[in-house]
Amino acid sequence: MSGQWFVVNVRDADWESKGEFGVRTRFKSPDDRFGHFGITVQVLQPGQPSGLYHAEEAQEGFLVLAGECLAVIDGREHPLRQWDYFHCPPGTRHVVVGAGEGPCAVLMIGAPRSASLSEILYPEDPVAARHGAAATETTRSSKRAYADLTFTGPAIAAPWPDA
């Protein structure tokens, strides 16, 4: 069985604080089996990275739903605004950082983390480091890359979209 269909409003989804990496909701089927892809909406404040600069063997997609952000892609900054889409082929080094005057919301689609965790590279990068989004040393270990960072937090009320 491939799972059960479901409908959930983003306001009613389970949201969690990711510490210095904003807040997010990960959409999951009731039986926790999406299988082929993961869907996340992440809300970032200006200057807040979505995670650490990385590259993985799966493609990802990022659609800016609200606000502005900055994508650091292969060591270069690329401003993004509402409705911009960033296609990220496998092996592309990247991170998204909140920008502008207020929060931004980004829809992120990619392979489930468990499917590609061992294939993630966290490279050192001076541009990502300026945004607090680079590992202090190049590694393929998520534990090592995030060792000194606040990554998980409590459940919170939906911060987006505005009621």
C-alpha positions in Angstrom: 0.0 0.0 0.0 1.4 3.4 -0.9 -0.2 5.3 1.9 -3.5 7.1 2.5 -4.5 10.4 0.9 -5.0 13.4 3.2 -5.7 17.1 3.2 -4.2 19.5 5.7 -4.2 23.3 5.8 -0.7 24.8 6.5 -2.2 26.7 9.5 -3.3 23.3 11.0 0.0 21.5 10.3 2.4 20.6 13.1 5.1 23.4 13.2 8.4 23.2 15.1 11.1 25.6 16.0 14.5 24.9 14.4 16.3 27.2 16.7 18.7 29.4 14.8 17.3 27.9 11.5 13.7 29.3 11.7 10.5 27.4 12.0 9.1 24.7 9.8 6.4 22.2 9.1 7.1 19.0 7.4 4.1 17.5 5.6 3.8 13.8 6.4 1.1 11.3 5.5 -0.9 9.9 8.5 1.0 6.6 8.1 4.4 8.5 7.7 5.0 7.1 4.3 5.5 9.7 1.6 8.3 7.5 0.1 9.6 9.5 -2.9 9.8 13.1 -1.6 9.6 15.3 1.4 7.6 18.6 1.6 8.5 21.4 4.0 7.4 25.0 4.5 10.1 26.9 6.4 9.7 30.4 7.7 12.9 32.4 8.1 13.6 35.8 9.6 16.0 38.2 7.8 19.6 36.8 8.2 18.3 33.4 9.4 19.6 30.4 7.3 17.4 27.4 6.6 20.3 25.1 7.6 23.9 24.7 6.7 25.3 25.0 3.2 25.4 21.6 1.7 25.2 19.4 -1.4 23.4 16.1 -1.8 22.8 13.4 -4.4 19.1 14.2 -4.7 17.5 17.1 -6.5 15.5 19.7 -4.6 13.2 22.6 -5.4 12.5 25.8 -3.5 9.6 28.1 -4.1 9.4 31.5 -2.3 5.8 31.8 -1.1 6.2 35.1 0.8 8.9 37.7 1.5 12.5 37.7 0.3 15.5 35.4 0.8 19.0 34.9 -0.5 20.1 31.6 -2.0 23.8 30.9 -1.8 24.4 28.6 -4.8 27.9 27.2 -5.5 29.5 30.0 -3.6 27.5 32.9 -5.1 24.6 34.9 -3.7 21.3 35.0 -5.7 18.4 37.2 -4.3 15.0 35.5 -4.5 11.6 37.1 -4.0 8.0 35.9 -3.8 7.1 33.4 -6.5 10.8 32.8 -7.5 11.6 29.1 -7.9 15.1 27.7 -7.5 15.7 24.2 -9.1 18.6 22.5 -7.4 20.1 19.6 -9.3 21.9 16.8 -7.5 25.4 17.9 -6.3 24.6 21.6 -6.2 26.0 23.3 -3.1 23.3 25.6 -1.6 21.5 27.1 1.3 18.6 29.6 1.6 18.9 32.6 4.0 16.1 35.0 5.0 16.4 38.5 3.6 14.4 41.7 3.3 12.4 43.5 5.9 10.4 40.6 7.4 9.9 36.9 7.4 10.0 34.8 4.3 8.2 31.5 3.7 9.8 28.9 1.4 8.2 25.7 0.1 11.0 23.0 -0.1 10.6 19.8 -2.0 13.2 17.0 -2.2 14.0 13.4 -1.3 13.2 12.4 2.3 16.3 13.1 4.5 16.5 9.4 5.6 17.0 8.4 1.9 20.1 10.6 1.3 21.6 11.4 4.7 24.8 9.6 4.2 25.3 11.4 0.8 25.2 14.9 2.1 28.4 17.1 1.9 28.8 20.1 4.2 31.6 22.1 2.5 33.4 25.1 4.0 32.4 28.2 2.0 33.3 31.9 2.8 30.1 33.3 1.3 27.8 30.9 3.2 30.0 31.5 6.3 29.2 35.3 6.1 25.6 34.3 6.6 26.3 31.9 9.5 25.4 29.0 7.2 28.6 27.1 6.6 30.2 24.2 8.5 33.4 25.0 10.2 35.2 22.2 8.4 34.2 20.2 5.3 32.5 17.0 6.4 29.9 14.4 5.3 28.7 14.0 8.9 25.5 15.9 9.8 26.4 15.4 13.5 29.8 17.0 13.1 28.5 19.8 10.9 25.7 20.8 13.3 27.6 19.9 16.5 27.7 23.4 18.0 24.3 24.6 16.7 20.7 24.7 18.0 18.8 22.5 15.6 15.6 21.2 17.3 13.0 22.9 19.3 9.5 22.7 20.7 6.3 22.6 18.7 4.9 26.1 18.1 1.8 27.7 16.7 1.8 28.3 12.9 3.7 31.5 12.2 2.5 31.7 8.5 0.3 32.4 6.7 -1.2 35.3 8.6 -4.6 34.5 9.9 
